[in-house]
Every structure is written in C-alpha cells, then in structure tokens.
Amino acid sequence: IRQHAPNATSFIQAKAHRHRPLSEEERARNRTKSKVRAKVEHAFLVIKRIFGWAKVRYRGLVKNTHWLQISCGLANLYVVRRRLLAGT
C-alpha cells in the first residue's frame, strides 16, 4: 500500500496489550478518532434505521442510486436538525 499511496495515513485505533497499556498520547489520538467516527456513523444510522435503507427495495440501479442520494441528503439534515431549528 505504501508504494501506491505514500501519503496515506492509518485511522485505525491503537490497541492496548496485556503488559503494554496505551500512553496518554495514544489515548488522546484514539479519542479524536472516536469523535470523528461517531459523527460519520450517525448519518449511516439514520439512513439504515430511520429511513429503512437496510435492504434495497427497487430493481434497477438508477432507482436505487436516486433513493440512496436522497437518503444521504436527508440524513445530513436529520443529524443537524437541532442546530437548524435553534437558528429560527
């Protein structure tokens, strides 16, 4: 992978082992990664659970693509709905 993407960074969290606990720097890095991951995963939660995108409903790539794009846009609005409503 390094050969094809030399500037790529790993976003996998560090893991503690039995005789080597995580340092404070590693824990802080893991915390930052968790915050980012939580924000990203919330949109997928809305798409799959609230909008019911766990299974594909339509036959045809075009219909499913449109449904997914609309769901993604609405999920973003759903995630930030409190901030949007607080501004009015």
C-alpha positions in Angstrom: 0.0 0.0 0.0 2.9 2.4 0.8 4.1 2.1 -2.8 0.8 3.1 -4.3 -0.3 5.6 -1.6 2.8 7.0 0.1 0.9 9.8 1.9 -1.9 7.6 3.2 -2.5 7.6 7.0 -4.0 4.9 9.1 -7.1 5.8 11.0 -7.3 2.5 12.9 -7.3 3.0 16.7 -4.3 1.9 18.7 -4.9 -1.2 20.9 -3.6 -1.8 24.4 -2.0 -5.2 25.2 -1.7 -7.1 28.4 1.6 -5.7 29.5 1.7 -2.5 27.5 -1.2 -0.1 28.2 -1.8 2.9 26.0 0.1 6.1 26.6 -1.8 9.3 27.2 -0.9 10.5 23.6 -2.3 7.3 22.1 -5.4 7.6 24.2 -5.9 11.2 23.1 -5.4 10.1 19.5 -8.0 7.3 19.9 -10.4 9.8 21.4 -10.1 12.1 18.4 -10.7 9.2 16.0 -13.7 8.1 18.0 -15.3 11.6 17.8 -14.8 11.7 14.0 -16.1 8.1 13.6 -19.2 8.8 15.7 -20.2 11.8 13.6 -19.8 9.8 10.4 -21.6 6.7 11.7 -24.6 8.7 12.9 -25.5 9.5 9.3 -25.4 5.8 8.4 -27.6 5.0 11.5 -30.2 7.4 10.2 -30.1 6.0 6.7 -30.3 2.4 7.8 -32.7 2.6 10.8 -34.9 5.6 10.4 -35.1 5.7 6.6 -35.1 1.9 6.3 -32.2 1.5 3.9 -31.1 -1.8 5.4 -32.4 -3.6 2.3 -32.6 -2.5 -1.4 -36.2 -2.0 -2.3 -36.2 -1.3 -6.1 -35.0 -3.2 -9.1 -32.7 -1.2 -11.2 -29.5 0.7 -10.4 -30.9 4.1 -11.3 -33.8 4.0 -8.8 -31.6 2.7 -6.0 -29.0 5.3 -6.7 -31.6 8.1 -6.6 -33.1 6.7 -3.4 -29.6 6.5 -1.7 -28.6 10.0 -2.7 -31.9 11.5 -1.4 -31.5 9.5 1.8 -28.0 10.8 2.3 -29.1 14.4 1.9 -32.0 13.9 4.2 -29.8 12.1 6.8 -27.4 15.0 6.9 -30.4 17.3 7.5 -31.7 15.0 10.2 -28.4 14.8 12.0 -28.1 18.7 12.2 -31.8 19.3 12.7 -31.4 20.7 16.3 -28.8 23.2 15.1 -31.1 24.2 12.2 -34.1 24.7 14.4 -32.2 26.6 17.0 -31.4 29.2 14.4 -35.0 30.1 13.8 
